[in-house]
Amino acid sequence: MVLSKTASDSDVSIHSTFASRYVRTSLPRFKMPEDSIPKEAAYQIINDELMLDGNPRLNLASFVTTWMEPECNKLIMDSVNKNYVDMDEYPVTTELQNRCVNMIARLFNAPLGHSEAAVGVGTVGSSEAIMLAGLAFKRRWQNKMKAQGKSCDKPNIVTGANVQVCWEKFARYFEVELKEVKLSEGYYVMDPSKAVEMVDENTICVAAILGSTLNGEFEDVKLLNDLLLEKNKITGWDTPIHVDAASGGFIAPFIYPELEWDFRLPLVKSINVSGHKYGLVYAGIGWAIWRTKEDLPEELIFHINYLGADQPTFTLNFSKGSSQVIAQYYQLIRLGTEGYRNIMENCSENVIVLRTGIEKIDRFNIVSKDVGVPLVAFSLKDNTNYTEFDISDMLRRFGWIVPAYTMPPDAQHITVLRVVIREDFSRTLAERLVLDITKVLQELDNTSAKLTVKINKQISDNYEKKVQENGKTLVKKTEVETQTEVISKLKKMVLSTKTKGIC
């Protein structure tokens, strides 16, 4: 005799998730549900919704790493349950962090003895690293002004208008005036001469960018250092430099080793770099490195002992995962100088392939520079009928995520498309992207031509209607006047769909 039983509604172990009742109703979005659901159903429902996200590998807006070796992925998963702040409980992880700090400090030519420990800390990204560096500069400046019996309630920091938004956050959160050097058409980074002119006694530091977010260009830190040395000598000030090397810090040492931008320059007191960009680690790791111990005020360092032994800490965040620190150490020892150099050279070669392909289209001006972060920034020579925002929108239909954005003041009339070349962006993908850009332009041209015919007909129909209504002959518009009206209407249609943003 065959025995059988009736499956309950909640039993999904004998049938697929898609045959269960859990996919028949919408899940709560603003309130925790009362009842539990099986793990298989929860996974499948969330996974299905995540399919609507963009493909990280095709996200050419982002500088952040989107691919790592399987061995490193395994290390990350094996350590995902370790809290980085528990240094006494996880002493090896702490040791790996210290090794990373020392390797990176020496990569940036910090003036260290053979066995001397470097001064630095791992952060959740360059934003936190910049906050910490800025706080160190502010405190050193305050201490100096107090010692001289001067007011210390109006600190300022000098940057270019091309800085990343985290600098604006630092200025606003920690009450520091942000003095920005405006940009100009064709010059999209901070002018060192103008920056030094803006420096005064209350300037806590000048921030230079090694790899502008806008076009990848390296700012001239060497010239800034030399000009600032002269001003400091004349005024008696000691205004220092911070280098925001979030994007370029893991590029310049390997393919531009002779470029002086780091601790070889005496006024460079601290540097931040993103391990999750060209440090080749998934999102969630940055580094702040100081030139010497004297450049990091001791009163900013906290000592805690309730997790075990005495632990010095200088972070804005407390708890955070250990995985990215371990992944950074993996990359440093796995790749070494040779591996990083090969990867950065490959990225640079793919930049040439992409830039050459875009130049051959003959519809764009290249805005990025030969020396800098491996990316291609370009803008339309003629945006009468459609804009860079339209091209960005159309490329998404092919899977590509290519940002379009306007430049900061005083170059806000310039709109740019930007393609970031990462380790996992191959020559084949570069060639494919050029083909898809060509297809998008052809489609936009065809659409524009159809709209022009439609608008011309509307203008003609309106003219005839006015003739009939007025019962008299009207002076017909010239061809030039008609074309001007067509262009005006097209621009209005384009601007009505325009969006703004930069990743």
N, C-alpha and C positions, 0 to 999 in steps of 0.2 A: 504494500500500500504506500502511495506517495504522499508524504506530509507536505503541507504548504501553509503559509501564513500571509496575512494581509499587511503590506507595508504602511506604516503611519506617514502622515503628511510631513513630519519632521525628519524622517529617515532618508538621507540622501546617499547613504553608503551603497545602495543597490541600483541607483540610477544617476544619470548625469546631472550636473548643476542646472543645465538649461532645461531639464525636464522637471525641475523642482518648483515649488511655489515661491522661492526667494527671488526669482527673476521676473515675477509677475507684478510686483508692486515697486513703487519708487521708494528709495531709502530716504530716511530723514536727512535734512541738510543743516538744520539749525538747532536740533535738539537730539540728545542721545536717545536711541531707541530703548524701549522697555525690555524687549526680549533679545536673547542671543541668537546668532545664526551660525551655521556650521563654518568651519575655517575654509573649506573648499569654496563655498558660496561667496564668502567675504573676499577671498582672493580673486575669484573670477570676476566678480562685479567691479572691483576696483581696477583690476588689470584691463578690463574692457574699456573703462572710461579713460584710462591713461593712454590708450591707443590713439586718442584724439590729440595728444601732445605732438609737437614737432619732433622730428628725428634729430637727436643731439649731434650726430655725425654730419648732418647737413645744415646745422645751425652755424652759418658763417658770420653771424653777428658777434659771437662770443669768443673771447680769448681763453676761456676756461677749458681745461683738458677734458676730452670726451672718450678717450680710449687708453687702457693700460693693459699690460700683459696679464694673462690668466694667473700666473704665479703670484703677482702682486695683488690681484683681486682676491686670491685665497688668503693672503696675509691680512688684507683689510677685513674680510669676513671673520677671520679667526680672532681679531682683536677689537671687533666692533662693540663688545661689551665692556671694554676697559675705559674707565674714566681717567683721562689724562692728568687731572689735578691730584689724584691719589699717588703722589710720588713715592711715598714710603711703601705703599702696597705694590706698586709697579715700578721698581727701581730700574729695570732694564729699559723700559719705555722712556723713562727720564734720561737715562744715559744716551739713548738714541737721539733724543731731542738735543742734548748738549753736543753730540757729535755733529749733527746737522748745522747747529749754530756756528761751530768752529770751522767746518768745511766751507760754509757760505761766507763767513767773515774773511777767510783767507782767499776765497775766490774774488772778493771785493778788495783785496790788498790792504786789509786792516794791519796796522803796525804792531804785530804781535811777535813775541819771541818764539823759539822753537816749541816750547812746552807751555806757553802762556795761554790761559783760557780766554776765549773771546767773550764779549758782552752782547747778549742778544736773547730773544725769546720767540717761541713759536706762537702764532696767533691764528684766529679763524680765517684770516684773509688780510689783504693789504689795508682795508679800511680800519681794522683794529690796530694794525701796526702803525698807521699814520696818526691815529688818535694818541697812541702811546708816545710816539716821537714828538708830536706837537706838545703834549703835556710836559715832556722833559725839557723842551726848549722854553716853554712858558715859565716853568719853575726856576730854571737857571737864570732867566732874564729877571724874574721877580727878585730872586736872591741878590743878584748883582745891583739892581736899582735900590733895594732896601739898604744894602751896605754903603751905597753912595748917598743915602738920605734923600732919594728922589721918589717921585710918585711912580707907582707900578699898577695903576688901574686902567691904563689904556694901551694894552699890547696890540700889535698888529703883525700880520704875516703877509709877505709879498709873493704872489704867484702869477702865472699867466691865466688868461680867461679860458684856456683850454684844459684846466685841471679837472679831474674827476670829481663827482659830486661829494665824495667823502671829505674833501677839503672844505667845502662849504658847510658840511655837517660839523666838522671840528670847530670851525670858526663860530658857528651859531651855538653849538652845545656848550662850548667852553669860553664863550664871551671874548673872542679875539676878532679884531677888525680884519676883514679880508680885503687886501688891496690888490686888484687884478690889473695886469698889463693887458690892454685890449689888443685884439688881433687885427690883421688887415688882409685884404684880398691878396693871395699868393704867399702870405707869411702867416702860417697857422700855429706857431708856437710862441713862447715868451721871448721877447727881445731882451737879452741880458743888459744892454745899456739902459733901456727904459726901466727895467726892474731895479737896477742899482740906484737910479735917480729917485725912485719912490721910497727907498730905504731911509728910515730916520732912527732916532735914538730909541724909539719904542718898538722897533722891528725885532721880533724874537728869532726869525730866520727867513731866508728866502728859499722857496720850494721849487726845485727844478724837476722836470719830467723826463725820464729816460724811456721814451716811447709814448707819445701822445695818443690818447684814445681816439682822437679825431682822424689822424692820418698816419699814425705810427712813427712820426719823426722824433729823433732824439734832439733834445735841447742842448745847447752848447754850454755844458757845465764848466768846462775849462775856461772859457771866456768869462763866464759869470764869476768864477773863483778869482780870476786875475783882476777884474774890475772892482770886485768887492774888497779884495786885499788893499787896493789903492785907496778906496774910500775909507776903509777902517784905519789905515795909516794916517790919513789926513784928519779924520774926526776923533780918533782915539777910541772908537767903538770896536766891538769884536763880533759883529753880526755874522752868524754862521750859515751854512747851507744844509738843507736836507734834500736828498735825492729820492724822488718817488720812482723807483725802478720796478714797479709792479709788473710791467710787461717786458721791459728790456733787460732786467737784471740777470736773467738766465740766457740772454742772447749775446749781448756785447762781449762778455769775457771769452766766448768761444769763436765768434766770427769777426769781431772787431777788437782783438786783444790790445792793440796799440792805442785805442781810444781812451783818453783820460777823462773819467767821469766819477770815479769812486774815491776810496780813501787815499789814493795817491795825491789828491788835492787837499791841501791842509785845512780848508774851511769846511769840507764835508765832514759833518759830525755824526750823521746817522743816515741809514739807507733802509728802505723797506722793499720787499720783493714778494711776489705772489708765487708760492710753490704750486698753486693750482692753475697757473697759466703755463708759461714756458718752463716751469720747474717740473712739469709733466705729471702732476698728481691731480686726482679728482678734486672737485670743489670742497673747500673747507680748510685750507692751510696757507698761511702767510708767515713772513719772518720780518722782525725788526732787529737791526744790527746797529750797535753804537761803536764809534771809533775807539774810545777808551772808557774805563770805569768812571772817570771824572765827568763824562758827558751824560751820564744817567744819574741824576740826583738820588742820593741814598734814601731821602725821606719819601720817595715815591714807591719804594720797595717794601712790601708787607712781609712779615715773618709770621707764619702760622705753625702750630704744633698739634692741633687737635685731630690730625689725620695720621699722627705718628711722630717722626722726627721733625726738627725745625726745617721749614720749607720757605725759602724766599720766593715771592711771587710778584710779578708786575704785569697784570693783565686786566682788561675790562671784564672779560668773561671768567667765570670760575669753572664750572663743570663743562667738559667737552670731550669728544671722543679721541682715542689714541690712534685710530686707524690711519689718518692722514699723515701723522708724524712718522709712523712706521713706513708708510708708502713712500714718503720723501726720502727716507734713509735708503730704502730699497733702490730707488731710482739713482741716487748718488753713487752707490757702490756698484750697482748693476751696469750702469752706462759709463760712469767715469768721464773724464774729460773727452776721451775719444768718441764715446757714444753721443754725448750732448753735442759735440761739434758736428758729427755726421748728421744728426737730426736737424740742427739749425741750418746747415748747408743745404739739406734737402728742401727745407721750407723755403729758403731763399731762391733756390732754382725753380720751384713751383710758382713763386711770385713772378719770376721772369716769364714763365710760360703763360700765366694768366694775363699779365700786363700786356705782353706782346699780342695775345689774341684779342684783347679789348681794344688796343690801339689799331689793329687791322680793321675793326668794325668801322672806325673813323667817325664815330658819333659822340665820343667822350673826350674830356680833358682829364689827364691823370693828375691827381692831387697829392698822392703819396710820394715819398722820396725813395731813392735807391738805398740809402743807409737808414736803418731803423727797424722797427718790428715788421716781420714778414706779413704784410697785408697790401692790398690794392684798394685805394680810395679813388673814386672817379666821379665826374659830374657831366651832365649833358652839355654839349656845345650849344644846342638849341632846344629850349624847353617850352616853346610856344604852344605846341599842340598837346603835350603831356609832360609830366615831370618825373623826377627820380622816384617819387612816392608811388607812382603808377607802375613803374618797372619793378619796384620792390614787391608790390602787391601781386603782380602777375607772376613773378618768379616763384611765389609760394605754391602756385598750381603745379609746378614741376617738383615740389618738395624742398626747394632751396629757401633758406631764411637769410635774406640779405637786407640789412637795415638801410634806411634812408633817413637823413637827418640834416638839419640846418646848422651852420657854424655859429659859434658864440659871437658876441659883440667884439669888434665892429665889422664882422664879416658874415652877419646873419643872413645876408641876401644870397649866400652861396649854399646850395644843397648838394649833398654828397651821398653816394652809395659806397659801402665798405665791405670788402671780403677779407676775412682773417684767415690766413693760412696756418693751420695747426699741423702737428705731427701726422695725423691720420688723414690729411687731405692730399691725395695722390695726384700725379700728373694726369691720369685718366679722368679724375673728377674735375680738374682744372679745365681740360679740353671740353668736357661735357658741359660745364657751366657756360663757357663761351658760346657753344652751340645754342643753349637754351636762352641766353641773353639775346642772341640774334633772332631767335623765333619770337621772343616777346616783343622786340622792336618791330618786327614785321607785322605782328598782330595789332600792335598799337598804331602803326602807320595806317593799316587798313581801316581800323576803327575810326581814326581821326579823319581819313578821307571820306568815309561814309557820313560822319557827323557834319563835315564841311558841306557836302552836297545837301544834306537835310537842312542845315541852317541857311544855305543859299536859297533853297526853295521857300523857306519860311519868310525870308526877307522879300523875295519876289512876290509871294502871295500877299504879304502885308501891304506891299506897294499897290498891287492891283486892287486890294480891298479899299484902300484909302482913295484911289481914283474913283471907284464906283460910289463910295459914300459922299465924296465931296462934289462929284459931278463936274470936275474940271481937271485939266491936265496938270500933273505934278512934275517937277524937275527930277528926273531919275538920277539916283546916286551914281557916281563914277565907279569904275572898277576898283580903284584904290580905296574909296570910301566903303564900298561893299566888303572888301577884304579885311579892312580894319575892324568892321563890325563883326565879321566872322571870327576873327582872332579874339576879339573881346569876349564874345559869347563862349568860345572854346575855353578860354582861360577861366571864366566863371564856373564852367562845368568841372574843370580840373580842380580848382580850388575848393569846390564844394565837397570833394571826396578826399581832400588832403588830410593826412594825419601827421603827427610829429612825435618823434621818439628816437632814442639811441640806446643800444644795449652795451 
